[in-house]
Amino acid sequence: MKGENWNMEENRPLNPVDYDDDDVKTLEWMEHIRRRPGMYIGKLGDGTHADDGIYVLLKEVLDNSIDEYMMGFGKTIEVTVEDGSVTVRDYGRGVPLGKVVDVSSKMNTGAKYDSKAFKKSVGLNGVGIKAVNALSSRFLIQSNRDGESKRVEYNQAIITDESKIVRTQETNGTLTSFTPDKDIFREYAYKDEYIESLLKNYVFLNSGLTIIYNGKKFFSRNGLADLLNENMTTEPLYPIIHLKGEDIELVITHSNQYGEEYYSFVNGQYTTQGGTHLSAFKETIGRVIKEYYNKSFDYSDIRSGIVSAISIKVEEPVFESQTKTKLGSKDMGPKGPTVSKFIGDFIKKELDNYLHKNQETSDALLKKILESEKERKAIAGVTKLARERAKKANLHNKKLRDCRIHLNDAKGDQQEETCIFITEGDSASGSITKSRDPNLQAVFSLRGKPLNSYGLTKKIVYENEEFNLLQAALNIEDELEGLRYNKVIIATDADVDGMHIRLLLITFFLQFFPDLIKRNHVYILQTPLFRVRNKQKTWYCYTEEERLAAMAAAGKNPEITRFKGLGEISPDEFKNFIGKDIRLDQVTMKKEDLVKEMLAFYMGKNTMERQSFIIENLVVEEEI
């Protein structure tokens, strides 16, 4: 029905907006990138997450150097990050000197359209470093080629200095340096851990390549086998199966963890969301193993506990977004086989041969599959009952105050923002519920402390009502692809009981859904411990240092409030802590985090070693 701003008699708006020649505008390419950076580099961020835009900028520059190495030129790449500025120097062929300006500032310009020059490259659309240039307050590119050099410097993709072609003693290669524009990337900072993780993947995928980052050397001899050894947090049940062929490399093993763990790559690009190659890989692995043992195993039993990686090289790959996190290509190239057939034929031949030649490995694999099958059947009855109970409960689930938009429905920045807060008690969940964004933020309320799940089998997930309803709310019963929220945020009081609940929930995820943590979905909500205010201003303080600084800034006799629990913070105030300025600590897992040993120490039987640890690390809180 037309509103009150509509002229019903003439069937037109009462106050129509003019639309004429002046409304039709053509943006310069760099202005379009600066206005719509998300189209080119995904989310902006500030460097606190591995997929933030500043790392995408670095990757776009690095990809060009990696492509040179893949073509057989330049075995070393040097990366320097200092005061927010990045410099990448490779020793490849160098950009053709007459095209240095074109490749850095003319859209849809590059050598990679010709698959003869760059047969299997990541960057094929001629956008990459142009986007970096447009989003940088300073961008410099210098090419050294056969004793000659050319250098161009930009500000927001506008040339500020351009040299003529001059003679040089520099070794062939390209130097690119940029500073992300602070008008776009506000208060950003590069984190070593994210850069180092990125560089490790590059060397794992390119055996023989050396990358030197701020003086630290990264090198791999064993390719994807080194990648698995770097990332596994549990011991493999059998030696890693490592298979290599033309344009394909893969590694497979199993561990005693729940879930499935995959790392997939296309032309050196880490496809975090998988794609056609990962789907073909998972389907073929199950089929080949069933055929090898001549058993009608359930695919879930074959893949339970699998830890694997696959890397393929595709001519002119098609990705589902500019950030290249999911492969969409169905074919290996214009005249090649389908991705599915290429991977299927390779695995069918090589994995079957391997298992026939390595009896100890095939015996260990069979034992793992049979154990998974036995456990699945043991909980089959209780699972069916629990599923029905969870579905019924979810229809009227008072524990879950859901949001309207979920991860798989969300678009653009909304995907990052979809989250669920796991809270303790009615008062805390009530405050968050009244303060949240009901479109993107859900709340799940715990009833007291959850069960310590250490050492229990997955059967407990279905028998324990709290865990059953939680995994049903998250929709992670079968696989992580159904996850309904990008961030699973544990929101507990900052006291002893709250810390204990955090540990119990993290133990639950580590035991049964480790991929939830490994894929960076689990966070701890940080809420202020103190509020300091005078008549002019209010400070929320998350640490003792912040409290002291706020007291100094507030002057004489400020009002100081110590928040003992989340329920004490009013909904109006809570909006400040779960909105755009939300503070989250990500729960992460590293190679050195031996999960089995760690859980045994902290969550297992009460030992003298743990008692001694608690006594030695006891902190007595002072009253304010």
LUMFILO-863885 format. One line per field, with one value per residue (C-alpha): chain; residue number from 1; z negated, y, x; residue in one letter. Coordinates in nm, 3 decimals. Layout:
BEGIN
chaine: [A|...]
num: [NUM|...]
w: [Z|...]
v: [Y|...]
u: [X|...]
residu: [a|...]
//
This chain:
BEGIN
chaine: [A|A|A|A|A|A|A|A|A|A|A|A|A|A|A|A|A|A|A|A|A|A|A|A|A|A|A|A|A|A|A|A|A|A|A|A|A|A|A|A|A|A|A|A|A|A|A|A|A|A|A|A|A|A|A|A|A|A|A|A|A|A|A|A|A|A|A|A|A|A|A|A|A|A|A|A|A|A|A|A|A|A|A|A|A|A|A|A|A|A|A|A|A|A|A|A|A|A|A|A|A|A|A|A|A|A|A|A|A|A|A|A|A|A|A|A|A|A|A|A|A|A|A|A|A|A|A|A|A|A|A|A|A|A|A|A|A|A|A|A|A|A|A|A|A|A|A|A|A|A|A|A|A|A|A|A|A|A|A|A|A|A|A|A|A|A|A|A|A|A|A|A|A|A|A|A|A|A|A|A|A|A|A|A|A|A|A|A|A|A|A|A|A|A|A|A|A|A|A|A|A|A|A|A|A|A|A|A|A|A|A|A|A|A|A|A|A|A|A|A|A|A|A|A|A|A|A|A|A|A|A|A|A|A|A|A|A|A|A|A|A|A|A|A|A|A|A|A|A|A|A|A|A|A|A|A|A|A|A|A|A|A|A|A|A|A|A|A|A|A|A|A|A|A|A|A|A|A|A|A|A|A|A|A|A|A|A|A|A|A|A|A|A|A|A|A|A|A|A|A|A|A|A|A|A|A|A|A|A|A|A|A|A|A|A|A|A|A|A|A|A|A|A|A|A|A|A|A|A|A|A|A|A|A|A|A|A|A|A|A|A|A|A|A|A|A|A|A|A|A|A|A|A|A|A|A|A|A|A|A|A|A|A|A|A|A|A|A|A|A|A|A|A|A|A|A|A|A|A|A|A|A|A|A|A|A|A|A|A|A|A|A|A|A|A|A|A|A|A|A|A|A|A|A|A|A|A|A|A|A|A|A|A|A|A|A|A|A|A|A|A|A|A|A|A|A|A|A|A|A|A|A|A|A|A|A|A|A|A|A|A|A|A|A|A|A|A|A|A|A|A|A|A|A|A|A|A|A|A|A|A|A|A|A|A|A|A|A|A|A|A|A|A|A|A|A|A|A|A|A|A|A|A|A|A|A|A|A|A|A|A|A|A|A|A|A|A|A|A|A|A|A|A|A|A|A|A|A|A|A|A|A|A|A|A|A|A|A|A|A|A|A|A|A|A|A|A|A|A|A|A|A|A|A|A|A|A|A|A|A|A|A|A|A|A|A|A|A|A|A|A|A|A|A|A|A|A|A|A|A|A|A|A|A|A|A|A|A|A|A|A|A|A|A|A|A|A|A|A|A|A|A|A|A|A|A|A|A|A|A|A|A|A|A|A|A|A|A|A|A|A|A|A|A|A|A|A|A|A|A|A|A|A|A|A|A|A|A|A|A|A|A|A|A]
num: [1|2|3|4|5|6|7|8|9|10|11|12|13|14|15|16|17|18|19|20|21|22|23|24|25|26|27|28|29|30|31|32|33|34|35|36|37|38|39|40|41|42|43|44|45|46|47|48|49|50|51|52|53|54|55|56|57|58|59|60|61|62|63|64|65|66|67|68|69|70|71|72|73|74|75|76|77|78|79|80|81|82|83|84|85|86|87|88|89|90|91|92|93|94|95|96|97|98|99|100|101|102|103|104|105|106|107|108|109|110|111|112|113|114|115|116|117|118|119|120|121|122|123|124|125|126|127|128|129|130|131|132|133|134|135|136|137|138|139|140|141|142|143|144|145|146|147|148|149|150|151|152|153|154|155|156|157|158|159|160|161|162|163|164|165|166|167|168|169|170|171|172|173|174|175|176|177|178|179|180|181|182|183|184|185|186|187|188|189|190|191|192|193|194|195|196|197|198|199|200|201|202|203|204|205|206|207|208|209|210|211|212|213|214|215|216|217|218|219|220|221|222|223|224|225|226|227|228|229|230|231|232|233|234|235|236|237|238|239|240|241|242|243|244|245|246|247|248|249|250|251|252|253|254|255|256|257|258|259|260|261|262|263|264|265|266|267|268|269|270|271|272|273|274|275|276|277|278|279|280|281|282|283|284|285|286|287|288|289|290|291|292|293|294|295|296|297|298|299|300|301|302|303|304|305|306|307|308|309|310|311|312|313|314|315|316|317|318|319|320|321|322|323|324|325|326|327|328|329|330|331|332|333|334|335|336|337|338|339|340|341|342|343|344|345|346|347|348|349|350|351|352|353|354|355|356|357|358|359|360|361|362|363|364|365|366|367|368|369|370|371|372|373|374|375|376|377|378|379|380|381|382|383|384|385|386|387|388|389|390|391|392|393|394|395|396|397|398|399|400|401|402|403|404|405|406|407|408|409|410|411|412|413|414|415|416|417|418|419|420|421|422|423|424|425|426|427|428|429|430|431|432|433|434|435|436|437|438|439|440|441|442|443|444|445|446|447|448|449|450|451|452|453|454|455|456|457|458|459|460|461|462|463|464|465|466|467|468|469|470|471|472|473|474|475|476|477|478|479|480|481|482|483|484|485|486|487|488|489|490|491|492|493|494|495|496|497|498|499|500|501|502|503|504|505|506|507|508|509|510|511|512|513|514|515|516|517|518|519|520|521|522|523|524|525|526|527|528|529|530|531|532|533|534|535|536|537|538|539|540|541|542|543|544|545|546|547|548|549|550|551|552|553|554|555|556|557|558|559|560|561|562|563|564|565|566|567|568|569|570|571|572|573|574|575|576|577|578|579|580|581|582|583|584|585|586|587|588|589|590|591|592|593|594|595|596|597|598|599|600|601|602|603|604|605|606|607|608|609|610|611|612|613|614|615|616|617|618|619|620|621|622|623|624]
w: [0.000|0.094|-0.198|-0.289|-0.071|0.245|0.467|0.505|0.779|1.007|0.890|0.827|0.527|0.371|0.365|0.651|0.656|0.971|1.189|1.477|1.655|1.348|1.151|1.388|1.289|1.402|1.126|1.188|1.117|0.804|0.665|0.719|0.526|0.244|0.218|0.240|0.097|-0.020|0.343|0.392|0.060|-0.154|-0.498|-0.612|-0.979|-1.180|-1.170|-1.465|-1.236|-0.979|-0.697|-0.758|-0.456|-0.539|-0.507|-0.176|-0.048|-0.147|0.015|0.343|0.372|0.260|0.511|0.797|0.651|0.590|0.950|1.062|0.848|0.984|1.334|1.230|1.148|0.810|0.520|0.247|0.147|-0.118|-0.320|-0.558|-0.775|-0.976|-1.129|-0.931|-0.593|-0.385|-0.139|0.077|0.288|0.520|0.753|1.050|1.401|1.306|1.462|1.825|1.781|2.035|1.850|1.486|1.481|1.665|1.439|1.125|1.228|1.530|1.454|1.632|1.735|1.677|1.830|1.671|1.932|2.150|1.993|2.175|1.960|1.634|1.686|1.346|1.163|0.880|1.005|1.347|1.356|1.356|1.038|0.750|0.701|0.855|0.557|0.323|0.496|0.469|0.099|0.004|-0.098|0.051|0.312|0.477|0.744|0.885|1.151|1.217|1.543|1.728|1.593|1.619|1.366|1.349|1.040|0.990|0.670|0.603|0.350|0.367|0.716|0.845|0.963|0.745|0.884|1.191|1.294|1.643|1.729|1.588|1.567|1.243|1.070|0.891|0.936|1.151|0.974|0.847|0.529|0.412|0.106|-0.030|-0.332|-0.381|-0.382|-0.735|-0.599|-0.507|-0.748|-1.076|-1.367|-1.195|-1.301|-1.144|-1.367|-1.322|-1.393|-1.099|-0.858|-0.961|-0.917|-0.567|-0.476|-0.612|-0.379|-0.086|-0.155|-0.230|0.112|0.287|0.168|0.219|0.187|-0.084|-0.233|-0.472|-0.695|-0.903|-0.910|-0.996|-0.742|-0.625|-0.416|-0.359|-0.219|-0.254|-0.130|-0.254|-0.495|-0.676|-0.675|-0.854|-1.106|-1.171|-1.230|-1.396|-1.767|-1.820|-1.723|-1.390|-1.413|-1.119|-0.913|-0.684|-0.337|-0.094|0.275|0.552|0.922|1.198|1.077|0.760|0.414|0.115|-0.235|-0.456|-0.808|-1.096|-1.463|-1.765|-1.745|-1.646|-1.328|-0.998|-0.929|-0.577|-0.422|-0.054|0.197|0.560|0.734|0.393|0.274|-0.061|0.017|-0.337|-0.217|0.002|0.333|0.616|0.550|0.180|0.249|0.506|0.268|-0.022|0.194|0.366|0.043|-0.097|0.219|0.274|-0.087|-0.072|0.247|0.105|-0.202|-0.005|-0.288|-0.282|-0.546|-0.626|-0.481|-0.820|-0.979|-0.711|-0.753|-1.130|-1.267|-0.922|-0.890|-0.532|-0.275|0.100|0.346|0.717|1.004|1.241|1.561|1.535|1.207|1.130|0.768|0.613|0.491|0.541|0.213|0.370|0.067|0.260|0.595|0.842|1.141|1.269|1.516|1.478|1.778|2.113|2.261|1.944|1.756|1.490|1.145|1.008|1.265|1.236|0.857|0.862|1.112|0.923|0.580|0.711|0.855|0.606|0.276|0.366|0.462|0.139|-0.083|0.096|0.047|-0.316|-0.516|-0.860|-0.747|-0.596|-0.917|-1.132|-0.907|-0.920|-1.299|-1.319|-1.085|-1.285|-1.612|-1.464|-1.335|-1.675|-1.855|-1.601|-1.637|-2.016|-2.020|-1.726|-1.946|-2.183|-1.888|-1.723|-2.046|-2.115|-1.767|-1.808|-2.152|-2.027|-1.732|-1.957|-2.213|-1.950|-1.849|-2.198|-2.322|-2.610|-2.626|-2.274|-2.186|-1.819|-1.566|-1.231|-1.000|-1.015|-0.868|-0.554|-0.488|-0.555|-0.286|-0.290|-0.627|-0.792|-0.764|-0.993|-1.241|-1.292|-1.644|-1.942|-2.304|-2.543|-2.883|-3.239|-3.428|-3.354|-3.461|-3.227|-2.933|-3.004|-2.985|-2.660|-2.508|-2.569|-2.434|-2.131|-1.762|-1.710|-1.341|-1.388|-1.757|-1.927|-2.297|-2.451|-2.827|-3.032|-3.343|-3.597|-3.520|-3.227|-3.272|-3.257|-2.932|-2.951|-2.885|-2.787|-2.450|-2.206|-2.346|-2.620|-2.361|-2.306|-2.658|-2.828|-2.764|-2.788|-2.532|-2.308|-2.285|-2.237|-1.943|-1.796|-1.828|-1.656|-1.395|-1.403|-1.467|-1.135|-0.998|-1.046|-0.710|-0.873|-1.145|-1.199|-1.349|-1.249|-1.608|-1.908|-2.200|-2.556|-2.780|-3.148|-3.457|-3.514|-3.844|-3.946|-3.855|-3.522|-3.439|-3.528|-3.295|-3.017|-3.069|-3.069|-2.741|-2.574|-2.691|-2.530|-2.199|-2.205|-2.275|-2.021|-1.782|-1.756|-1.409|-1.567|-1.738|-1.459|-1.211|-1.446|-1.543|-1.925|-2.127|-2.485|-2.546|-2.737|-2.950|-3.167|-3.523|-3.630|-3.546|-3.632|-3.584|-3.677|-3.582|-3.230|-3.115|-3.171|-3.129|-3.100|-3.213|-3.122|-3.321|-3.639|-3.426|-3.244|-3.581|-3.715|-3.393|-3.402|-3.766|-3.681|-3.388|-3.589|-3.857|-4.219|-4.372|-4.064|-4.104|-4.071|-4.016|-4.022|-3.797|-3.974|-3.709|-3.369|-3.530|-3.715|-3.388|-3.269|-2.917|-2.813|-2.914|-2.767|-2.420|-2.445|-2.493|-2.227|-1.944|-1.699|-1.980|-2.111|-2.264|-2.194|-2.271|-2.011|-2.134|-1.920|-1.882|-1.784|-1.718|-2.065|-2.222|-2.280|-2.343|-2.496|-2.750|-2.820|-2.891|-3.105|-3.320|-3.361|-3.338|-3.440|-3.784|-4.062|-4.082|-4.306|-4.000|-3.937|-4.302|-4.304|-3.983|-4.134|-4.456|-4.266|-4.038|-4.296|-4.268|-4.549|-4.420|-4.608|-4.700|-4.536]
v: [0.000|0.345|0.567|0.921|1.063|0.941|1.133|0.877|1.067|1.110|0.789|0.954|1.067|1.398|1.508|1.326|1.323|1.471|1.236|1.399|1.406|1.540|1.227|0.996|0.987|0.792|0.724|0.697|0.340|0.434|0.629|0.329|0.105|0.358|0.396|0.020|-0.147|-0.449|-0.550|-0.586|-0.692|-0.812|-0.658|-0.374|-0.454|-0.319|-0.612|-0.805|-1.085|-1.286|-1.198|-0.822|-0.603|-0.506|-0.872|-0.901|-0.604|-0.783|-1.103|-0.932|-0.809|-1.141|-1.336|-1.166|-1.269|-1.625|-1.646|-1.557|-1.838|-2.085|-1.995|-2.078|-1.734|-1.609|-1.850|-1.584|-1.323|-1.061|-0.910|-0.619|-0.465|-0.159|0.114|-0.004|0.003|-0.308|-0.380|-0.692|-0.762|-1.060|-1.178|-1.283|-1.140|-0.795|-0.619|-0.517|-0.160|-0.004|-0.141|-0.055|0.225|0.018|-0.288|-0.075|0.183|0.069|-0.160|-0.494|-0.478|-0.769|-1.052|-1.320|-1.314|-1.508|-1.852|-1.913|-1.653|-1.738|-2.082|-2.134|-1.803|-1.683|-1.327|-1.332|-1.025|-0.747|-0.589|-0.702|-0.447|-0.173|-0.215|-0.201|0.118|0.283|0.196|0.318|0.664|0.572|0.305|0.248|-0.001|-0.049|-0.301|-0.413|-0.596|-0.688|-0.402|-0.135|0.000|0.204|0.341|0.494|0.634|0.707|0.862|0.704|0.574|0.919|0.940|1.164|1.066|0.872|0.801|0.742|0.406|0.411|0.176|-0.026|-0.285|-0.428|-0.795|-0.864|-0.853|-0.625|-0.417|-0.306|-0.091|0.045|0.210|0.138|0.463|0.552|0.732|0.384|0.151|0.338|0.255|-0.058|-0.268|-0.573|-0.879|-1.101|-1.419|-1.364|-1.265|-1.561|-1.801|-1.662|-1.695|-2.050|-2.153|-2.001|-2.205|-2.523|-2.490|-2.404|-2.640|-2.479|-2.122|-1.906|-1.613|-1.382|-1.177|-0.905|-1.119|-1.446|-1.728|-1.951|-2.260|-2.604|-2.924|-3.150|-2.927|-3.013|-3.276|-2.988|-2.799|-3.082|-3.123|-2.750|-2.740|-3.070|-3.041|-3.418|-3.702|-3.877|-4.239|-4.337|-4.170|-3.895|-4.022|-3.780|-3.805|-3.578|-3.554|-3.296|-3.005|-3.187|-3.260|-3.402|-3.533|-3.746|-3.883|-3.944|-3.853|-3.930|-3.597|-3.555|-3.380|-3.333|-3.096|-2.981|-2.730|-2.662|-2.453|-2.350|-2.209|-2.124|-1.952|-2.077|-2.143|-2.123|-2.191|-2.484|-2.516|-2.767|-2.915|-2.982|-3.133|-3.369|-3.456|-3.545|-3.749|-3.942|-4.021|-4.192|-4.385|-4.509|-4.624|-4.812|-4.984|-5.068|-5.245|-5.372|-5.257|-5.043|-4.804|-4.489|-4.187|-4.015|-4.304|-4.288|-3.914|-3.890|-3.759|-3.698|-3.428|-3.353|-3.096|-3.068|-2.831|-2.817|-2.592|-2.479|-2.277|-1.954|-2.043|-1.895|-1.792|-1.695|-1.359|-1.122|-1.246|-1.596|-1.800|-2.049|-2.215|-2.212|-2.368|-2.692|-2.758|-2.772|-2.543|-2.452|-2.791|-2.992|-3.250|-3.151|-3.077|-3.369|-3.618|-3.495|-3.531|-3.853|-4.028|-3.927|-4.039|-4.362|-4.466|-4.324|-4.377|-4.732|-4.808|-4.655|-4.857|-5.179|-5.104|-4.987|-5.254|-5.098|-4.775|-4.950|-5.156|-4.841|-4.666|-4.963|-4.971|-4.600|-4.644|-4.940|-4.746|-4.453|-4.691|-4.859|-4.528|-4.397|-4.708|-4.695|-4.350|-4.406|-4.465|-4.182|-3.955|-4.012|-3.939|-3.637|-3.495|-3.517|-3.361|-3.081|-3.002|-2.984|-2.780|-2.538|-2.452|-2.323|-2.296|-2.053|-2.097|-1.959|-1.606|-1.628|-1.359|-1.306|-1.340|-1.636|-1.700|-1.878|-1.614|-1.312|-1.096|-0.894|-0.752|-0.918|-1.256|-1.134|-0.988|-1.286|-1.415|-1.599|-1.508|-1.804|-1.659|-1.782|-1.712|-1.516|-1.174|-1.174|-1.315|-1.064|-0.767|-0.888|-0.976|-0.624|-0.465|-0.682|-0.633|-0.882|-0.912|-1.046|-1.133|-1.440|-1.533|-1.882|-1.901|-2.169|-2.313|-2.314|-2.473|-2.717|-3.068|-3.132|-3.333|-3.428|-3.799|-3.858|-3.991|-3.799|-3.980|-3.718|-3.447|-3.602|-3.727|-3.397|-3.156|-2.846|-2.972|-3.118|-2.790|-2.592|-2.799|-2.793|-2.412|-2.388|-2.647|-2.828|-3.183|-3.326|-3.074|-2.719|-2.601|-2.567|-2.332|-2.062|-1.792|-1.668|-1.593|-1.811|-1.576|-1.703|-1.427|-1.502|-1.299|-1.212|-1.402|-1.752|-1.912|-1.731|-1.845|-2.202|-2.193|-2.063|-2.359|-2.608|-2.471|-2.460|-2.818|-2.918|-2.755|-2.897|-3.246|-3.269|-2.972|-2.871|-2.722|-2.457|-2.327|-2.409|-2.210|-1.910|-1.907|-1.907|-1.589|-1.463|-1.144|-0.880|-0.652|-0.364|-0.432|-0.069|0.244|0.574|0.899|1.262|1.517|1.557|1.212|0.835|0.589|0.212|0.029|-0.328|-0.346|-0.207|0.011|0.162|0.230|0.419|0.620|0.707|0.816|1.044|1.193|1.234|1.451|1.471|1.231|1.049|0.797|0.442|0.137|-0.219|-0.447|-0.782|-0.954|-0.904|-0.885|-0.568|-0.381|-0.211|-0.289|0.074|0.046|-0.301|-0.158|0.006|-0.330|-0.552|-0.300|-0.176|-0.134|-0.489|-0.634|-1.001|-1.238|-1.513|-1.869|-2.017|-2.347|-2.381|-2.670|-2.637|-2.663|-3.038|-3.061|-3.408|-3.328|-2.981|-3.108|-3.391|-3.142|-2.877|-3.078|-3.432|-3.584|-3.357|-3.420|-3.286|-3.119|-2.921|-2.829|-2.698|-2.503|-2.337|-2.243|-2.100|-1.893|-1.780|-1.411|-1.233|-0.951|-0.623|-0.452|-0.116]
u: [0.000|0.132|0.238|0.137|0.418|0.246|0.002|-0.276|-0.463|-0.161|0.008|0.346|0.555|0.457|0.822|0.997|1.377|1.530|1.735|1.925|2.261|2.441|2.347|2.532|2.899|3.203|3.454|3.825|3.940|4.133|3.836|3.611|3.853|3.881|3.503|3.438|3.751|3.551|3.490|3.866|4.018|3.729|3.687|3.913|3.976|4.266|4.508|4.365|4.240|4.433|4.191|4.194|4.261|4.620|4.723|4.537|4.744|5.064|4.941|4.854|5.212|5.361|5.153|5.336|5.672|5.548|5.430|5.782|5.924|5.667|5.784|6.141|6.284|6.406|6.457|6.449|6.193|6.264|5.977|6.021|5.748|5.843|5.625|5.323|5.502|5.571|5.853|5.872|6.182|6.199|6.474|6.266|6.283|6.159|5.862|5.933|6.063|5.832|5.530|5.610|5.351|5.091|5.108|5.083|4.824|4.623|4.333|4.307|4.672|4.910|5.110|4.895|4.621|4.866|4.889|5.219|5.395|5.219|5.070|4.913|4.898|4.674|4.623|4.461|4.242|4.501|4.361|4.589|4.866|4.652|4.419|4.720|4.832|4.490|4.459|4.807|4.920|5.257|5.325|5.662|5.759|6.107|6.199|6.556|6.599|6.918|7.129|6.859|6.610|6.290|6.121|5.773|5.621|5.253|5.016|4.669|4.756|4.854|5.216|5.432|5.771|5.881|6.239|6.366|6.519|6.872|7.168|7.198|7.413|7.107|7.018|6.712|6.378|6.105|6.088|5.745|5.688|5.359|5.202|4.828|4.631|4.523|4.218|4.091|4.273|4.233|4.464|4.593|4.892|5.055|5.091|5.396|5.199|4.962|5.238|5.452|5.159|5.104|5.471|5.491|5.209|5.398|5.713|5.517|5.357|5.682|5.955|6.295|6.171|6.328|6.137|6.319|6.087|6.251|6.565|6.386|6.420|6.135|6.210|6.055|6.202|5.897|5.616|5.269|5.407|5.580|5.248|5.069|5.350|5.336|4.960|4.872|4.798|4.765|4.995|4.924|4.811|5.032|5.308|5.180|5.086|5.252|5.158|5.282|5.210|5.208|4.992|4.882|5.021|4.837|4.902|4.677|4.685|4.443|4.451|4.236|4.058|3.696|3.597|3.778|4.066|4.153|4.392|4.328|4.522|4.497|4.804|4.948|4.630|4.493|4.127|3.993|3.638|3.739|3.561|3.536|3.882|3.819|3.477|3.629|3.913|3.681|3.445|3.726|3.915|3.606|3.532|3.889|3.928|3.596|3.709|4.054|3.912|3.610|3.384|3.072|3.206|3.014|3.196|3.180|3.373|3.643|3.692|3.654|3.983|4.133|4.400|4.493|4.596|4.566|4.727|4.647|4.751|4.480|4.505|4.306|4.132|3.792|3.736|3.407|3.539|3.831|3.983|4.007|3.899|3.682|3.752|3.468|3.649|3.502|3.786|4.166|4.203|4.045|4.140|4.194|3.986|3.737|3.878|3.681|3.814|4.173|4.177|3.974|4.202|4.516|4.391|4.242|4.578|4.829|4.647|4.547|4.910|5.037|4.805|4.901|5.272|5.249|5.068|5.134|4.971|4.669|4.628|4.642|4.392|4.154|4.177|4.086|3.788|3.657|3.691|3.498|3.232|3.200|3.157|2.907|2.691|2.716|2.559|2.321|2.017|2.085|2.170|1.833|1.650|1.868|1.816|1.442|1.464|1.691|1.465|1.160|1.347|1.477|1.125|1.061|1.418|1.426|1.802|1.849|1.748|1.827|1.911|1.741|2.043|2.282|2.625|2.509|2.242|2.462|2.620|2.942|3.043|2.742|2.915|3.192|2.943|2.711|2.772|2.630|2.706|2.723|2.639|2.596|2.277|1.962|2.088|2.388|2.192|1.916|2.154|2.309|1.972|1.840|2.159|2.231|2.163|1.877|1.963|2.316|2.369|2.218|2.235|2.256|2.205|2.379|2.223|2.504|2.839|2.853|2.985|3.361|3.370|3.739|3.790|3.427|3.311|3.094|2.794|2.786|2.717|2.376|2.301|2.379|2.092|2.311|2.566|2.297|2.110|2.433|2.559|2.208|2.199|2.538|2.429|2.764|2.645|2.764|3.016|3.130|2.992|2.651|2.776|2.515|2.741|3.085|3.183|3.108|3.167|3.203|3.067|3.126|3.203|3.569|3.577|3.686|3.352|3.345|3.697|3.601|3.303|3.529|3.763|3.476|3.337|3.679|3.737|3.407|3.503|3.857|3.727|3.448|3.463|3.832|3.781|3.564|3.879|4.124|3.916|3.917|3.549|3.579|3.631|3.624|3.426|3.619|3.404|3.527|3.631|3.589|3.397|3.562|3.371|3.354|3.091|3.229|3.334|3.312|3.599|3.550|3.861|3.953|4.277|4.428|4.657|4.359|4.189|4.491|4.521|4.150|4.170|4.460|4.268|3.947|4.105|3.998|3.746|3.618|3.339|3.480|3.260|3.392|3.183|3.165|2.954|2.793|2.450|2.555|2.610|2.291|2.165|2.222|2.588|2.626|2.561|2.903|3.075|2.912|2.885|3.147|3.404|3.362|3.678|3.737|4.023|4.048|4.096|4.374|4.558|4.922|5.158|5.307|4.960|4.957|4.584|4.578|4.849|4.711|4.358|4.491|4.683|4.414|4.092|4.194|4.230|4.349|4.723|4.999|5.151|4.833|4.795|5.152|5.086|4.776|4.959|5.258|5.035|4.781|4.695|4.514|4.295|4.309|3.985|3.929]
residu: [m|k|g|e|n|w|n|m|e|e|n|r|p|l|n|p|v|d|y|d|d|d|d|v|k|t|l|e|w|m|e|h|i|r|r|r|p|g|m|y|i|g|k|l|g|d|g|t|h|a|d|d|g|i|y|v|l|l|k|e|v|l|d|n|s|i|d|e|y|m|m|g|f|g|k|t|i|e|v|t|v|e|d|g|s|v|t|v|r|d|y|g|r|g|v|p|l|g|k|v|v|d|v|s|s|k|m|n|t|g|a|k|y|d|s|k|a|f|k|k|s|v|g|l|n|g|v|g|i|k|a|v|n|a|l|s|s|r|f|l|i|q|s|n|r|d|g|e|s|k|r|v|e|y|n|q|a|i|i|t|d|e|s|k|i|v|r|t|q|e|t|n|g|t|l|t|s|f|t|p|d|k|d|i|f|r|e|y|a|y|k|d|e|y|i|e|s|l|l|k|n|y|v|f|l|n|s|g|l|t|i|i|y|n|g|k|k|f|f|s|r|n|g|l|a|d|l|l|n|e|n|m|t|t|e|p|l|y|p|i|i|h|l|k|g|e|d|i|e|l|v|i|t|h|s|n|q|y|g|e|e|y|y|s|f|v|n|g|q|y|t|t|q|g|g|t|h|l|s|a|f|k|e|t|i|g|r|v|i|k|e|y|y|n|k|s|f|d|y|s|d|i|r|s|g|i|v|s|a|i|s|i|k|v|e|e|p|v|f|e|s|q|t|k|t|k|l|g|s|k|d|m|g|p|k|g|p|t|v|s|k|f|i|g|d|f|i|k|k|e|l|d|n|y|l|h|k|n|q|e|t|s|d|a|l|l|k|k|i|l|e|s|e|k|e|r|k|a|i|a|g|v|t|k|l|a|r|e|r|a|k|k|a|n|l|h|n|k|k|l|r|d|c|r|i|h|l|n|d|a|k|g|d|q|q|e|e|t|c|i|f|i|t|e|g|d|s|a|s|g|s|i|t|k|s|r|d|p|n|l|q|a|v|f|s|l|r|g|k|p|l|n|s|y|g|l|t|k|k|i|v|y|e|n|e|e|f|n|l|l|q|a|a|l|n|i|e|d|e|l|e|g|l|r|y|n|k|v|i|i|a|t|d|a|d|v|d|g|m|h|i|r|l|l|l|i|t|f|f|l|q|f|f|p|d|l|i|k|r|n|h|v|y|i|l|q|t|p|l|f|r|v|r|n|k|q|k|t|w|y|c|y|t|e|e|e|r|l|a|a|m|a|a|a|g|k|n|p|e|i|t|r|f|k|g|l|g|e|i|s|p|d|e|f|k|n|f|i|g|k|d|i|r|l|d|q|v|t|m|k|k|e|d|l|v|k|e|m|l|a|f|y|m|g|k|n|t|m|e|r|q|s|f|i|i|e|n|l|v|v|e|e|e|i]
//
